[in-house]
Amino acid sequence: DVFQSREEDDRKVRRREKNRVAAQRSRKKQTQKADKLHEEYESLEQENTSLKREIGKLTDEMKHLSEVLKDHEKICPLLHCTMNFVAIPRPDALASCLPR
């Protein structure tokens, strides 16, 4: 029975070693996954900041263009024409509205 007991002890040692290695592998995999998620988070944060900056620039541009349009509408002969519902405006009237 000493032989059988020794075999059981050897099996326990092998099982513990196998379990230890598996646990190590699992912890390493979890760490790698956490690192990858952190990198992805950082990348998304940078992209978000960049997109917010772009939104700010586009909002400013939209405000500027709205002001330009509002100023232009005051002097646009096409808008003051009683026939402004005509589908094809006169080329000479259009030319005065186009930027030079």
GIRAMO-V437042 format. One record per pair of residues at least 24 apart in sequence whose ideal C-beta (glycine too) atoms are under 7 Angstrom apart, sorted by the first residue. I is the first residue (numbers start at 1). J is the second residue. Records with the same first field share a line. If there is no record, write none. Layout:
I->J  J
//
This chain:
none
//
